[in-house]
Every structure is written in structure tokens, then in C-alpha cells.
């Protein structure tokens, strides 16, 4: 259990991960204000960012 929590902490404190999520979050926020975006599309974008970050951290 401690190993899993340690990996989650590393994932959440990685600066590239924080930057990517910040950019996507701001984009989704602005898009939600100015464009009618379906909620499923928003969830797909966020899920894709998480998936790509997990792959990046695991294999790079």
C-alpha cells in the first residue's frame, strides 16, 4: 500500500504532469465558457491526458 501511495505522490508532484493538467484545465474552462462542448468530450480529453502522462512516466 505504501508503494502505491508513493507512486501517486510522485505522479501528482511531477512538474510536467502539473503543467499539462493546468494547460488542459484552463483550455477546458475557457472552452466551457465560450464553446458548447459536450461533457463526455471534456471527460475524454481529461482521461486522455491522464493516460498519456501515465505512459510517459512509465516508459520515459
N, CA, C and O of each residue as an XYZ file, in Angstrom:
240
protein
N       0.826     -1.197      0.000
C       0.000      0.000      0.000
C       0.866      1.256      0.000
O       0.539      2.239     -0.664
N       1.980      1.223      0.751
C       2.855      2.388      0.820
C       3.475      2.675     -0.553
O       3.669      3.835     -0.918
N       3.785      1.611     -1.314
C       4.360      1.797     -2.645
C       3.395      2.482     -3.597
O       3.791      3.332     -4.394
N       2.119      2.105     -3.507
C       1.107      2.727     -4.363
C       0.949      4.203     -4.021
O       0.882      5.047     -4.914
N       0.889      4.516     -2.724
C       0.750      5.912     -2.308
C       1.966      6.734     -2.717
O       1.834      7.902     -3.082
N       3.149      6.130     -2.658
C       4.366      6.823     -3.070
C       4.327      7.126     -4.570
O       4.716      8.217     -4.987
N       3.863      6.176     -5.384
C       3.782      6.403     -6.835
C       2.732      7.462     -7.167
O       2.927      8.262     -8.082
N       1.620      7.473     -6.427
C       0.605      8.508     -6.634
C       1.182      9.873     -6.276
O       0.922     10.855     -6.971
N       1.959      9.945     -5.203
C       2.586     11.210     -4.799
C       3.556     11.689     -5.877
O       3.579     12.875     -6.208
N       4.352     10.778     -6.424
C       5.292     11.141     -7.492
C       4.519     11.653     -8.706
O       4.899     12.658     -9.306
N       3.440     10.967     -9.066
C       2.629     11.368    -10.219
C       2.038     12.764    -10.014
O       2.045     13.584    -10.932
N       1.539     13.026     -8.834
C       0.881     14.304     -8.580
C       1.856     15.459     -8.405
O       1.456     16.614     -8.546
N       3.118     15.186     -8.104
C       4.088     16.266     -7.903
C       5.043     16.441     -9.081
O       5.937     17.286     -9.017
N       4.880     15.677    -10.138
C       5.723     15.812    -11.331
C       5.379     17.130    -12.034
O       4.211     17.386    -12.327
N       6.384     17.963    -12.305
C       6.111     19.290    -12.857
C       5.537     19.215    -14.266
O       4.705     20.048    -14.625
N       5.953     18.242    -15.076
C       5.402     18.112    -16.428
C       3.925     17.729    -16.353
O       3.109     18.213    -17.137
N       3.600     16.874    -15.423
C       2.222     16.463    -15.227
C       1.375     17.653    -14.776
O       0.282     17.871    -15.299
N       1.870     18.414    -13.819
C       1.132     19.588    -13.339
C       0.931     20.615    -14.448
O      -0.147     21.197    -14.568
N       1.963     20.838    -15.257
C       1.861     21.793    -16.357
C       0.837     21.333    -17.380
O       0.011     22.128    -17.828
N       0.879     20.065    -17.755
C      -0.064     19.537    -18.744
C      -1.494     19.638    -18.244
O      -2.376     20.079    -18.981
N      -1.737     19.235    -16.999
C      -3.083     19.299    -16.454
C      -3.554     20.742    -16.307
O      -4.738     21.027    -16.484
N      -2.643     21.649    -15.986
C      -3.020     23.061    -15.879
C      -3.441     23.619    -17.229
O      -4.458     24.306    -17.333
N      -2.667     23.327    -18.256
C      -2.990     23.826    -19.598
C      -4.314     23.252    -20.085
O      -5.160     23.979    -20.606
N      -4.487     21.945    -19.913
C      -5.743     21.320    -20.346
C      -6.920     21.843    -19.523
O      -7.994     22.090    -20.071
N      -6.729     22.012    -18.225
C      -7.801     22.529    -17.375
C      -8.220     23.931    -17.767
O      -9.412     24.232    -17.816
N      -7.256     24.788    -18.045
C      -7.575     26.152    -18.478
C      -8.274     26.119    -19.831
O      -9.221     26.868    -20.069
N      -7.797     25.243    -20.716
C      -8.440     25.109    -22.029
C      -9.877     24.640    -21.912
O     -10.758     25.159    -22.597
N     -10.123     23.657    -21.048
C     -11.486     23.164    -20.853
C     -12.361     24.252    -20.229
O     -13.519     24.420    -20.612
N     -11.807     24.980    -19.278
C     -12.569     26.060    -18.654
C     -12.945     27.130    -19.674
O     -14.100     27.549    -19.737
N     -11.982     27.568    -20.465
C     -12.264     28.577    -21.483
C     -13.219     28.040    -22.541
O     -14.118     28.746    -22.997
N     -13.014     26.786    -22.926
C     -13.916     26.182    -23.906
C     -15.327     26.066    -23.368
O     -16.296     26.270    -24.100
N     -15.445     25.742    -22.100
C     -16.769     25.641    -21.488
C     -17.485     26.969    -21.410
O     -18.713     27.031    -21.453
N     -16.704     28.037    -21.294
C     -17.307     29.370    -21.219
C     -17.731     29.851    -22.601
O     -18.819     30.402    -22.766
N     -16.867     29.642    -23.591
C     -17.107     30.216    -24.912
C     -17.676     29.244    -25.941
O     -18.267     29.687    -26.926
N     -17.520     27.951    -25.750
C     -17.985     26.970    -26.727
C     -18.899     25.942    -26.065
O     -18.656     25.537    -24.928
N     -19.930     25.527    -26.756
C     -20.773     24.465    -26.197
C     -20.122     23.096    -26.416
O     -20.257     22.501    -27.486
N     -19.425     22.608    -25.406
C     -18.723     21.322    -25.506
C     -19.483     20.302    -24.670
O     -19.845     20.561    -23.522
N     -19.714     19.141    -25.266
C     -20.435     18.075    -24.570
C     -19.593     17.573    -23.392
O     -18.377     17.439    -23.532
N     -20.200     17.296    -22.246
C     -19.441     16.833    -21.075
C     -18.628     15.570    -21.332
O     -17.557     15.399    -20.751
N     -19.122     14.681    -22.195
C     -18.358     13.469    -22.497
C     -17.058     13.802    -23.233
O     -16.042     13.136    -23.033
N     -17.090     14.821    -24.074
C     -15.876     15.241    -24.767
C     -14.856     15.797    -23.769
O     -13.657     15.549    -23.901
N     -15.331     16.543    -22.779
C     -14.432     17.075    -21.752
C     -13.779     15.938    -20.965
O     -12.571     15.945    -20.727
N     -14.597     14.964    -20.566
C     -14.061     13.830    -19.807
C     -13.079     13.020    -20.637
O     -12.095     12.505    -20.107
N     -13.339     12.904    -21.940
C     -12.430     12.179    -22.822
C     -11.082     12.876    -22.902
O     -10.043     12.217    -22.871
N     -11.084     14.196    -23.003
C      -9.825     14.949    -23.068
C      -9.038     14.781    -21.773
O      -7.837     14.514    -21.809
N      -9.695     14.933    -20.645
C      -9.009     14.798    -19.354
C      -8.486     13.367    -19.177
O      -7.354     13.171    -18.733
N      -9.295     12.383    -19.519
C      -8.861     10.988    -19.427
C      -7.683     10.698    -20.328
O      -6.782      9.949    -19.953
N      -7.679     11.284    -21.515
C      -6.560     11.096    -22.440
C      -5.277     11.699    -21.883
O      -4.203     11.108    -22.003
N      -5.387     12.858    -21.283
C      -4.204     13.498    -20.695
C      -3.641     12.635    -19.563
O      -2.428     12.451    -19.469
N      -4.504     12.113    -18.718
C      -4.042     11.250    -17.632
C      -3.372     10.005    -18.202
O      -2.305      9.607    -17.733
N      -3.986      9.387    -19.208
C      -3.440      8.177    -19.823
C      -2.068      8.446    -20.445
O      -1.139      7.662    -20.250
N      -1.935      9.534    -21.182
C      -0.661      9.868    -21.817
C       0.405     10.155    -20.767
O       1.558      9.759    -20.937
N       0.037     10.836    -19.682
C       1.002     11.117    -18.619
C       1.464      9.836    -17.932
O       2.642      9.692    -17.606
N       0.538      8.911    -17.715
C       0.924      7.645    -17.098
C       1.895      6.894    -18.006
O       2.897      6.357    -17.532
N       1.610      6.851    -19.294
C       2.519      6.198    -20.236
C       3.885      6.881    -20.249
O       4.927      6.225    -20.235
N       3.855      8.224    -20.277
C       5.118      8.975    -20.301
C       5.960      8.685    -19.071
O       7.169      8.482    -19.174
N       5.321      8.666    -17.906
C       6.080      8.444    -16.666
C       6.570      7.004    -16.535
O       7.594      6.744    -15.904
N       5.831      6.069    -17.137
C       6.195      4.658    -17.012
C       7.328      4.274    -17.972
O       8.214      3.504    -17.604
N       7.303      4.804    -19.191
C       8.231      4.357    -20.216
C       9.322      5.340    -20.588
O      10.229      4.987    -21.341
N       9.264      6.568    -20.082
C      10.313      7.538    -20.435
C      11.124      7.860    -19.206
O      12.060      8.656    -19.275
